[in-house]
Amino acid sequence: MHRRAVMQKLAGLGLAAGYFNNVKAVYADELHARALAEAQEPPERDGIDWHPELSKRIASLEGRGGGTLELGDGVYEISRPLRLPVSVSLTMATNAVIRARTGFTGDAVLIKGGGAKSKYSDTSGWIRGGVIDGGLLPLTGLRVEDVQKLEIADLVVTNATYKGIHLLQGGYEKNITRVRCDVDLNARYAPNSIGIHYENGDSKVILAHVIGYETGVRSDDSSNWFTMIHVWNYDPVQGPMGYCFYCNGSSNTFNQCYADSPSIAGFYVNQPYQSFAQCRVYYSRWAKDNSGTGFLITPNGRFGNYFGNALFADNGHRLAKAFDGDLEGACILGTTAPGGVAAGLENRIPSGDGSAPPLNFSGSGFRLTPQTKAPSLEEGQPGEVRWVDDGTTCALWVKASSGWKKSQLL
């Protein structure tokens, strides 16, 4: 290999053997420094396996008590998972790509976790910038183990067809900001695939796009925040997205999240005490007409709050219901369904002294007439609604399978 090619390779390592204690960079010898100064082009894609060299650099940083591995623009193909210990952070230029090469052995491209904490910080550092490319293999792009106080930002995870980012149980404050997890529109996802999967709690995702998975975002633990996440897929090739958001952890919050093109439910609510504010669902034009639901609530998903959410579908291709499942205990306010939703919701509870006329629902044949006493157990049929004003309090009563239930403000 001639001198120019050697220098290009060494420059691509632009890897910063250690950025800490105000030291800009430490190189193994002068050749690295000269190569960095002279070379102008990123590393060539000539089939080199970068795993040994990157692993050596990471080990050197860890041995010094921690540091930051930096990658310049270029493609770094690796043959097996690259492990980033707790004490070592990763920063990549915008066009730096860590890619699983042909014949990759392992089930994740990059793994964060393991090793001793940094002697310079009580955090797990960050993973920032660049691209993690799964090479259209059925693996995970980024797997995060039991760590705490980790920041993942400005990152693209592409063509990891099983999981984009998977955060395992344990740890906390595994926060994601400005991230894309997507699969090529002309490629099918792997079975049971998930774009972003949280198995831990006490963490946040802000500003994310997830494209091309069987489930967009899944949370299996409590006290997580999900904000401004857009989930969708191209069904004809990638495969149908059953659930955009699989809400399987208690006390989670979803704010301004966009569930786009689900085939079963935009939000599948399977644990209690979750909140959904200003979210939206747009029904998949590839799903079966007049099927699916915006929010599907299981018996385990009680005591949720739903404020100011909006549901959309084409008038010629309808979403069956805005809300479905076990609605007992759900607080639903301000929902809009401006067309294409076969069974939308509009909740209005009148106030005043009871002199207002009975409620009327135009065109439905449904009418509520105020009564002064609560209904007795034997009265009415399941699903029947009555308006009771005894002169002291007033409320809606709904007959469930277990008897009459009075609505209340919590």
C-alpha positions in Angstrom: 0.0 0.0 0.0 1.5 3.3 -1.0 2.2 6.2 1.4 -0.9 8.2 0.4 -3.2 5.3 1.1 -1.5 4.6 4.4 -2.1 8.2 5.5 -5.7 8.1 4.5 -6.3 5.1 6.7 -4.5 6.7 9.6 -6.4 9.9 9.1 -9.7 8.0 9.2 -8.7 6.9 12.6 -8.8 10.6 13.6 -10.0 8.7 16.5 -8.7 10.8 19.3 -7.0 8.4 21.6 -7.9 10.5 24.6 -9.7 13.8 25.0 -9.7 14.7 28.7 -7.9 17.0 31.1 -7.9 19.7 28.4 -5.6 17.5 26.2 -6.8 17.7 22.6 -5.4 14.4 21.3 -2.9 11.7 22.1 -1.5 9.6 19.3 0.7 6.5 19.3 3.5 8.1 17.3 4.3 11.0 15.0 3.1 9.3 12.0 -0.5 9.5 13.2 -0.2 13.3 13.7 1.4 13.8 10.3 -1.3 11.7 8.6 -4.0 13.8 10.3 -2.5 17.0 9.1 -1.8 15.9 5.5 -4.8 13.7 4.5 -7.9 15.3 3.1 -10.1 12.4 2.3 -12.0 9.9 4.5 -11.0 6.2 4.7 -11.6 4.2 1.6 -14.2 1.4 1.6 -11.8 -1.3 0.5 -13.0 -4.2 2.8 -10.8 -3.4 5.8 -12.1 -4.7 9.1 -11.9 -1.8 11.5 -12.9 -3.8 14.6 -9.4 -4.6 15.8 -8.1 -1.0 15.5 -11.2 0.6 17.0 -11.2 -1.9 19.9 -7.5 -1.2 20.5 -8.2 2.6 20.7 -11.1 2.0 23.0 -9.0 -0.2 25.3 -6.3 2.5 25.4 -8.8 5.1 26.5 -10.4 2.8 29.1 -6.9 2.0 30.5 -6.3 5.7 31.1 -9.5 6.0 33.2 -11.8 7.2 30.4 -12.0 9.3 27.3 -13.7 10.0 24.0 -13.3 8.1 20.8 -13.7 10.4 17.8 -14.4 9.2 14.3 -14.0 11.4 11.2 -16.1 11.2 8.1 -15.9 7.8 6.3 -17.1 4.2 6.5 -15.8 1.9 9.2 -16.9 -1.6 8.5 -16.6 -4.1 11.4 -16.9 -7.9 11.5 -18.4 -8.2 15.0 -20.0 -6.1 17.8 -18.0 -3.1 18.9 -18.1 -2.7 22.7 -18.0 0.8 24.2 -17.4 0.6 28.0 -18.9 2.9 30.5 -15.9 5.1 30.8 -15.5 5.7 27.0 -17.8 8.1 25.0 -18.2 8.1 21.2 -18.4 11.2 19.0 -18.8 10.8 15.2 -18.7 13.4 12.4 -22.0 13.7 10.5 -20.8 11.4 7.7 -19.0 8.8 9.9 -20.6 5.4 9.5 -20.0 2.3 11.6 -21.3 -0.5 9.5 -21.8 -4.2 9.9 -19.9 -5.8 7.1 -20.8 -8.9 5.1 -20.4 -11.9 7.2 -20.9 -10.0 10.5 -20.9 -12.3 13.5 -23.1 -11.1 16.4 -26.5 -9.6 17.1 -25.7 -5.9 17.7 -23.4 -3.4 15.9 -22.5 -1.3 18.9 -22.9 -2.3 22.6 -22.6 0.3 25.4 -21.8 -1.0 28.9 -19.3 -2.9 31.0 -16.1 -1.9 32.7 -15.3 0.6 35.5 -16.7 4.1 35.7 -14.7 7.0 34.3 -12.4 8.6 36.9 -13.3 11.9 35.4 -17.1 11.7 35.5 -19.9 9.9 37.3 -21.8 9.5 34.1 -21.8 6.9 31.3 -20.9 9.7 28.9 -22.5 10.0 25.5 -22.9 8.6 22.0 -23.2 11.5 19.6 -23.5 12.1 15.9 -22.8 9.9 12.9 -24.5 6.7 11.6 -24.8 3.1 12.8 -25.6 0.9 9.8 -26.9 -2.6 10.3 -26.3 -3.6 6.7 -29.9 -4.8 6.4 -29.1 -7.7 8.7 -31.6 -9.0 11.4 -29.7 -7.4 14.3 -29.8 -4.5 16.7 -28.0 -1.2 15.8 -27.3 0.1 19.3 -27.7 -2.0 22.5 -27.4 -0.3 25.9 -26.8 -2.4 29.0 -27.3 -1.6 32.7 -25.8 1.9 32.7 -27.0 5.2 34.1 -26.7 8.8 33.0 -26.1 8.2 29.3 -26.9 10.7 26.5 -27.6 9.5 23.0 -28.0 12.4 20.5 -27.9 13.4 16.9 -27.5 9.8 15.8 -28.9 7.8 12.8 -29.4 4.1 13.2 -30.2 2.6 9.8 -31.0 -0.8 8.3 -30.8 -2.7 11.6 -33.9 -4.7 10.8 -34.5 -6.3 14.2 -34.1 -3.3 16.6 -32.8 0.1 16.1 -32.0 1.0 19.7 -32.5 -1.4 22.5 -32.1 -0.3 26.1 -31.9 -3.3 28.5 -33.2 -3.5 32.0 -31.3 -1.7 34.8 -29.9 1.7 35.0 -31.7 5.1 34.5 -31.4 8.3 32.6 -30.7 6.6 29.3 -31.8 9.7 27.4 -32.3 9.9 23.6 -32.4 13.3 21.7 -32.7 14.0 17.9 -32.4 10.4 16.7 -33.6 8.5 13.6 -34.1 4.7 13.5 -35.1 3.7 10.0 -35.1 0.8 7.6 -34.8 1.1 3.9 -38.2 1.5 2.3 -37.5 -1.3 -0.1 -36.5 -3.8 2.7 -38.7 -5.9 5.0 -38.2 -5.7 8.7 -37.2 -8.8 10.8 -39.9 -10.6 12.8 -40.9 -9.0 16.1 -38.9 -5.9 15.3 -38.9 -2.7 17.3 -37.6 0.7 16.5 -36.8 2.0 20.0 -37.2 -0.5 22.9 -37.0 0.6 26.5 -36.8 -2.1 29.2 -35.6 0.3 31.9 -37.3 3.3 33.5 -36.7 6.9 34.5 -35.5 7.9 31.0 -36.5 10.3 28.2 -36.9 10.4 24.4 -37.2 13.8 22.7 -37.4 14.4 18.9 -37.2 11.0 17.2 -38.3 9.4 14.0 -38.8 5.7 13.7 -39.5 4.1 10.3 -40.0 0.6 9.1 -40.5 -1.7 12.2 -43.3 -4.1 13.3 -43.6 -2.0 16.5 -42.4 1.5 16.5 -41.7 2.4 20.1 -42.1 0.0 23.1 -41.7 0.8 26.8 -41.7 -2.1 29.4 -40.9 -0.1 32.5 -42.2 2.9 34.4 -41.7 6.7 34.6 -40.4 7.2 31.1 -41.2 10.3 29.0 -41.7 10.2 25.2 -42.0 13.5 23.4 -42.3 14.5 19.8 -41.8 11.1 18.2 -43.1 10.3 14.7 -43.5 6.6 14.0 -44.5 5.2 10.5 -43.7 2.6 7.9 -44.1 1.7 4.3 -46.4 -1.3 4.6 -46.4 -2.8 1.1 -42.7 -3.7 1.3 -41.5 -3.2 4.9 -44.5 -5.1 6.4 -47.4 -3.8 8.5 -46.8 -1.8 11.7 -49.2 -3.4 14.2 -48.5 -1.0 17.0 -46.9 2.4 16.7 -46.5 2.8 20.4 -46.6 -0.3 22.7 -47.2 1.3 26.1 -46.3 -1.5 28.4 -44.9 0.4 31.4 -46.8 2.1 34.2 -46.8 5.9 34.8 -45.3 6.8 31.4 -46.0 10.0 29.6 -46.5 10.4 25.8 -46.6 14.0 24.7 -47.1 15.2 21.1 -46.3 11.8 19.7 -47.5 10.9 16.1 -48.7 7.3 15.5 -48.7 7.1 11.8 -50.0 4.1 9.8 -50.8 1.5 12.4 -52.7 -1.7 11.4 -54.0 -2.6 14.9 -53.6 0.4 17.2 -51.7 3.7 17.3 -51.3 3.4 21.0 -51.6 0.0 22.8 -52.1 0.8 26.5 -51.3 -2.3 28.6 -50.3 -0.8 32.0 -52.0 1.7 34.3 -51.5 5.4 35.1 -50.2 6.5 31.8 -50.8 10.0 30.2 -51.3 10.9 26.6 -51.4 14.6 25.7 -51.7 16.2 22.3 -50.9 13.0 20.5 -52.3 12.1 17.1 -53.1 8.9 15.2 -53.4 8.7 11.4 -54.9 5.4 10.2 -52.9 3.3 7.7 -54.3 3.3 4.2 -52.9 -0.2 3.8 -54.8 -1.7 6.8 -58.2 -3.3 6.5 -61.0 -0.7 6.2 -63.2 0.0 9.2 -60.8 -1.9 11.6 -58.2 -1.0 14.1 -58.3 1.7 16.8 -56.5 4.9 17.8 -56.1 4.0 21.5 -56.6 0.3 22.4 -56.8 -0.1 26.2 -56.5 -3.5 27.8 -57.9 -4.3 31.3 -54.4 -3.8 32.7 -54.3 -0.3 31.2 -56.7 1.5 33.5 -56.6 4.9 35.1 -55.0 6.6 32.0 -55.4 10.2 31.1 -56.1 11.3 27.5 -56.0 15.1 26.9 -56.4 16.9 23.6 -55.6 14.0 21.3 -56.6 14.0 17.6 -57.4 11.0 15.3 -57.5 11.1 11.5 -58.3 8.7 8.7 -59.5 9.0 5.1 -63.2 9.2 4.7 -63.0 6.4 2.2 -60.9 4.3 4.5 -62.1 4.4 8.0 -60.6 3.8 11.4 -63.1 1.7 13.4 -62.8 3.5 16.7 -61.0 6.3 18.3 -60.9 4.5 21.7 -61.6 0.8 22.3 -61.1 -1.8 25.0 -61.6 -1.3 28.7 -62.5 2.4 29.0 -63.6 2.2 32.6 -61.4 4.5 34.7 -60.0 6.4 31.7 -60.2 10.1 31.8 -60.7 11.3 28.2 -61.0 15.0 27.4 -60.8 17.1 24.3 -60.4 14.3 21.8 -61.1 15.2 18.2 -61.8 12.9 15.3 -62.4 15.2 12.3 -63.3 12.5 9.7 -62.7 9.0 8.7 -63.2 7.6 12.2 -66.2 5.4 12.4 -66.7 5.8 16.2 -65.1 9.0 17.3 -65.5 10.6 20.7 -66.6 14.0 21.8 -67.0 14.3 25.6 -69.0 17.2 27.0 -70.2 17.4 30.6 -72.7 20.2 31.1 -72.4 22.5 34.1 -74.9 24.9 35.8 -77.9 24.5 38.1 -79.7 21.8 36.2 -82.1 24.1 34.4 -80.4 23.4 31.0 -82.5 21.3 28.6 -81.7 17.5 28.2 -78.7 16.6 26.2 -79.3 15.7 22.6 -77.0 13.9 20.2 -77.9 15.1 16.7 -78.9 12.3 14.3 -78.2 9.5 16.7 -81.6 9.1 18.3 -79.8 9.2 21.6 -81.1 11.5 24.4 -80.2 12.1 28.0 -83.0 13.3 30.3 -81.9 14.5 33.8 -83.2 12.4 36.7 -83.0 13.2 40.4 -82.0 9.8 41.8 -79.3 7.4 41.1 -80.4 4.3 39.1 -81.0 1.1 41.0 -79.0 -2.0 40.3 -81.8 -3.7 38.3 -82.4 -0.8 36.0 -81.0 -0.3 32.5 -78.7 -2.3 30.2 -74.9 -2.5 30.0 -73.6 0.6 28.1 -76.6 2.7 29.0 -75.8 6.3 30.1 -77.9 8.4 32.5 -77.6 12.0 33.8 -78.3 12.3 37.5 -78.8 15.7 39.3 -80.0 15.3 42.9 -79.8 19.1 43.6 -76.4 18.8 45.3 -74.2 17.1 42.8 -74.6 16.1 39.1 -72.8 13.4 37.2 -73.0 10.9 34.3 -73.7 7.3 35.3 -72.8 4.4 33.0 -73.9 0.9 33.5 -71.0 -1.5 33.3 -71.2 -5.3 33.5 -70.6 -5.0 37.3 -73.3 -2.4 37.8 -73.8 1.4 37.6 -70.7 3.5 37.7 -70.7 7.2 38.6 -68.3 9.5 36.7 -66.1 11.7 39.0 -63.5 14.3 38.9 -60.1 13.2 40.2 
